[in-house]
Amino acid sequence: MSLSAAANVLVPAYLVLQSKGYQVSRLQTEETEFWIAEGNGHRFAADSTIDLLGVIAVYEARGENWPASDEDLEMYMKHFPS
């Protein structure tokens, strides 16, 4: 199986967000568009429903300590140099 972030995944990502109990809305201005998911006392925002689902996955996996530590950043930079 192979799946890539593309337009045909936007609606399935939205459906997953709904199934997780989030209220999903879109904030659109002339310059930009943001997708927002709210639920369980939390609010998440991203550029697309796919990105929004990813942000929520980071929070679900790492919790309130979601930021990377200095050691995490160093490991990442060694693995993926600029």
N, C-alpha and C positions, 0 to 999 in steps of 0.2 A: 504494500500500500504506500502511496506517496501523496502528500497533501502540501500545498503551498499557500502562503498568504496571498490571496487574489480576490477579485471582486465576487467570485462565486462562493466565497467563505464568509462574506459580510453578514448575510442573513442567518446562516447556521450559528455564527458567533453570537448574534443578537438573541437567538432562541436559547442558547446555552445560558446567557446572562439572565434571561427571564426565568429559566428553569432553576437557577440558583437563588431566585427570589428577589432579584434586583429590579428596581424601576429604572428603565432606560429612557433617556431623553436626548435630544440633539439641540445644541445651541449653535445657531448659525448667524454670522455677521457677514458684511460685505467682504471682509478680509480672510475669514477663517471659519472653520467648523469644528466643534468639539462634541464628543459623545460623553454623556455622564451616566454613571450607574450609582444609584443610591439604595441602601438597604442595611439593615442591622447596625444602624448608627454610623455608617461609613459612607463616604462619597469619593468616587474615583472618576477621573477624567482622562480622555485620550483622543487621538485624532481619528480613530475608526473603531468599530465594534471589535475587530480583531485585536487591535492594540489595547483596547479597554479590557478585554478578556485576559490578555497577557499581564497587564498591570495588576489585575485582581489575583491572578495566579501567583505573582510575586508576593503579594500580601498574604495570601493563604499559606504559602510555603514558608515565609520568613517572619510573618507577624509584624509587630511594632518595631522589631529590630531589622527591618528590611534594608536599610542602607548597607552598602559594602564597607567593610573595614579596610584599613590601610593594607593589611596583609592580603585581603581579597583583591584589591586594586593592583597590588604588585604582581600577584599570581596571574591575573588577567592580562596585564601588560606584557609579562614574559611569554605567555601563551599566544597572544595576539599583538605582536609589536606593530607600531604605526608604520 
